[in-house]
Amino acid sequence: MDPVIVVGAGPVGLALSLALAAQGVPTVLLDEDPDKDETRPARTVVLREDTLALVERLGCKALRHEGVRWSGWRSVRRKQLVRELPLGLGEGSHEDGPPASPIHLPQHALTRALREAVTGQELVQVAAHSRIDTLEQDPKGVTVHTREPNATWWRGSYVVGCDGARSTVRKLLDIRFPGRTAVERHAVAALRTELPWPGQAVLHRLPPWRTGGAEVTARPLPDGAWRLDWLLPPQGELVTPDALITRVRDTLAGWCGETPPYELLDTGVYTLHHRLALRWRVDRAFLAGDAAHLLGALGTQGLDEGLRDVENLAWKLAQAWHHGASDVLLDSYQAERRAAVASRLRAADQSLPILRGGGGLRALVPGSARGHDSLLTDGHLGCGPLGAPPSYSHSPLAPAHAEAHTSVGTPPGAPVVDVRVTAPDGTTVPLRERLGQGHLLVVLVAPGTGVWDRRHWMTAGVMPRLAAAVDALPMKGELLVTESYPGASAHTVLLIRPDGHLVASFGGVRPGELFAAADAVRGGSAHDTTRSDRTADVN
């Protein structure tokens, strides 16, 4: 079968090629300009816990050493400290613990790590200086043409446009990209200095010095560096180099009492847009990352959403490439991811008038400043409607509810908690390490098994019956065991998608219901086969 063609070699395109390769799918990665990866300290990315785990699974294990985790979060309004929040280093979904600290690093460090991983992957063919100008589809595949200097035709099974905000793939598919222009403007500087809050990220609203503007943030980077962002008026203000230096000096003096020594590393001005493609799939062609959506106001992270596109799409394309897939499965990418990003954009657009409205009655309401702070904190730390990992509770892949379903701490469609599980080789690993391999995970909650060798309890109790049910699933499944899972009782069985979202949980071993739920995950058969007879075989 022909490889998948990935157009665009930014972080999303690189990650998608690696994610497909991890599931045995070859790709051709069309890289328009391999020399455009600039070393820009002021251009940074913030990875949440789930997207950091994804890039580490893709072969970028050393990446967390390229960035820095924030030890805490400070919110200040005028001269008053509104909130000081410690941040944890682990799973951020525990209600009794602090939010998980994101990791902050230069984008060129992420891109470099992904490129290095691609060079060691035999299933990824990189075609440098290849800019697409033609895309044709037929029932069996896609054909794309690249212009000079490497003009040629490429044949693929599918094509994914990861080619950014000005996506050529999106234009060739004639997909509209409506939205809002210039939602926010920021001046940014990367510098090396010492601030009074080492390791903490700072959000300062309405700072009292003249050039502070409406809002300034400071977020630590590796090697004693910081990224500072000033919110600019939507229109009209021209930020000259001299004006930016004045902002730097005034801000540092406002925080430190006087301007401390600093080394300016990089500066820039960037404008944020909010846009959402009307379609993310046209037959065998898909969009991902900035080609499908633009967001970033109020601390939200567009790259985070692009990497979530990758994790969602990769296992579905792998299923289609290896076994064929129904339109239900392939359409579910747009249904799930577009809805999730649209929800985030709505939350940001609804919050913007409140946070940027400039006073009025809202400013007189007691507690309004703290409420505004909570909204902004959510966006920056990856919590709430502005930042939390998405839940696909209304997915077309969700199984019908059955009496055997039981509730656990994670609702169906939400990302599972990263508990420790015993893998088939007997080792104990975080659950996230078993994701991204293109198969379902079936997790049995069995307290006490940790004290026994796996070869003993594999033949005891419910395990033989559960192992037989997993072997009979319509998609390949891997059987794991955990000592406990939040909200789950002993002998609860969890069915988890390849991208880590909970499908269903069952009170005990229920082969028929497990099969039906797994069949729903794959969107049913790619062919007109009768599944009821196959379901009966495993009861």
PyMOL commands that set and color helices and strands:
alter all, ss='L'
color gray80, all
select helices_A, chain A and resi 11-21+49-57+61-65+107-119+168-172+241-256+289-291+297-299+302-323+327-356+360-364+368-381+384-387+431-434+449-451+454-457+463-471+511-521+531-537
alter helices_A, ss='H'
color red, helices_A
select strands_A, chain A and resi 4-7+27-31+44-47+68-69+72-77+80-86+103-106+124-128+132-138+141-146+152-156+158-161+179-192+200-205+215-220+225-232+263-276+281-282+285-287+293-294+420-422+428-430+440-445+477-482+492-496+502-507
alter strands_A, ss='S'
color yellow, strands_A
deselect
rebuild
show_as cartoon
